């Protein structure tokens, strides 16, 4: 752990570089705010190169199986449906209705791969991984956005307090509204530990 940096040892990626393939990319890119139509074949090549690079550096890469029911191009963001801690995974509840099926699929994959489940956001709570940022090993910032609400933050605070982790809620700017929101991780970049 030189200079406080923790090296990556394992991660999960989605095999489908773009969920739904080129058809989804062609139909959805404008509505999702992309500046140009993604090239599925190029995205698949880039994804394969990233996986190869990570594996070459000793990272265990777990690949999610193809999910034919996930046809929303947004579903490529594997970080959003789950939050990882050293004590296990917290299964989140997506604020975006079209992505609500993702956490259950990812939970089953984690259980099948013997990753402990620390807790789950349920009921009216919503919380997406893009709104959670580690500040240090005992503190996370959680953004309050159109997709991560007070109830979701309350639930994750209770779960994390059980393993000695504090939560610092952050109200995020309105920007352009619920259709074009900024996640906490869109507004912050950690430069050094």
N, C-alpha and C positions, 0 to 999 in steps of 0.2 A: 504494500500500500504506500508507494512513494508519494510524498507531498500530499497525502490524504486522498489520492485518487484510488478508486476501487475499479479494478478491471473486470470487464464483462466476461462471464463464464458460460452463460446460456441465454437464449432468447427464442421467441416464437415469431415466425413469419407466415404470411398467407401465401400458399402456392400460386394462387391466382393473382398475377401481378395487378390485374384490374378485375374486381368481382363483376361477373357478367360478361367479361371479354370485350372485344372490339365493339360489339353491338351496344353494350351499355355505355361504353365510352362515347360512341357516336351520338347516342340519344341524350346523354346526361351532362356532358361537360359544361355547356353554357349555364344550365340551371345551378350547377355547383360552383360557379365562379372561376372556372379554369380560363386562362387566356387563349388557349388553343386546344384543339382536339388531341387527346393523347393517342399515341401510336402503341397499340397493345403489344405487338411483336417486339418493339424496342423496349417497352416497359418490362416485358418478360425476360429479355436478355439482360437488362440492368439488374433486375431482381436476382437472377441466377448468378451474375457476377458478384453481387453483394454477398450472397450466401457463400460462394466459393471463397471470397476474401475473408469472411468471418471464420469459416472453418479452417482456413490456412493459418489463422492466428489462434487456433485452439478453442474457439467458441463452439459450444454445442448448439446447433440450430435445429429446433423442433419445427417442422412444417405442418401447419394446419391442413387437413385434407380439403379437397375442393368442396365448396358448399353451393350446390346448384340453386338452393333457395335464396341465397344472398346475391341478388342481382343489382343492388345499389352500388354504384361506383364508390361511394363514400365508405363502404365496408372494408376497404383495403387498410384502413387505419386500425391495426390490431391493438394499439395502445389504448384506445378509447374504452373498450368494454370491461377492462380489468385493471386493477392497480396492484402492483407487486410490492411486497414487503419481505423482510428476512424471515418473518413468521408465517408467511403464506399469502395467498391471493385474496383480494377483495373483489367480488363480482359486482360490477357497477350496473346501474340501470340507465339506459340511454335516454337523453332528453329528446332526441330526434326520433319521432314515431317510426319512420321507415327503417331505423336501425335497432329496434327493440328486440329482435330475435338473436342478435349477435352474442350478448352475454351468456345465454343458455348454451349455445353451441361451444363457446370458448370454455365455459365451466366444465362441460363434459370432457373436452379435450384435456384440460388440466387434471381432472380427476383420473382419467385414463392414463395419464403420464405421472401419476403419483405426486402431484403438486398439492400441498395442503391448502384448503380453503379456510381463510381466517374469518370471513364474513361476507355479507351480501346486502346491497342496497335494495330495499323493497318498498311496496306500497306506493305512496305519492312521492317518495324521494327520487330525485334524478341526480346523477353525477357521472361525468365523462372524464376519462383519463387525461384528456387534453387540458383539463382544468386543475390538475394536481401536479405539484412540483416539490421535489425534495429540497429543503433548504440545508439540512444537515441530517445526521443519522437518527435524530429524535424529533425532527420538526418538518412538517409539510405545509406549504401554502395551498389553499384551495380557492379557486376562483368562483365567485357567484355570477352566473351568466344566465342566458335564456335556457341553457341546457343543463345547468347544475344549480339546483335550488337549495333553499335553506334546510329543507327536510333531508335532502341527500347529504349536505354538509353535517347536519346534526348526527345522522346515522354513522357516517364515516368517523366522526369525532369520537363517538362512543366505542366503535370497533377498535380504533387506533389507541385510545387511552388505555385499553386493556393490555396493550403490549408496550406501554410507556412512550407513545409517540404523541406529540402535541400538534394540533391543527390551528393554523392561522388563516382565517377567512379573509378573502380579498374581493371587494366589489369591483367588477370590471366595467369599462366604459360601454356605453350603449352602441357606439359605432353606427352601423347602418340598420340595426334592428335584428329581430330573431332569424330572418332569412339569411343574414350575412354576418354572423357573429365572430368575435375574436375569443378564442380560448385563452386561458392564462398562459399556456406555452406559446401562444402567438405573440405575447407581449413581454416575455422575459427570456433571457439567455444567460445561463450560468457560465461565467468566464473562468472561474477558478474555485477550487474547494475552499 
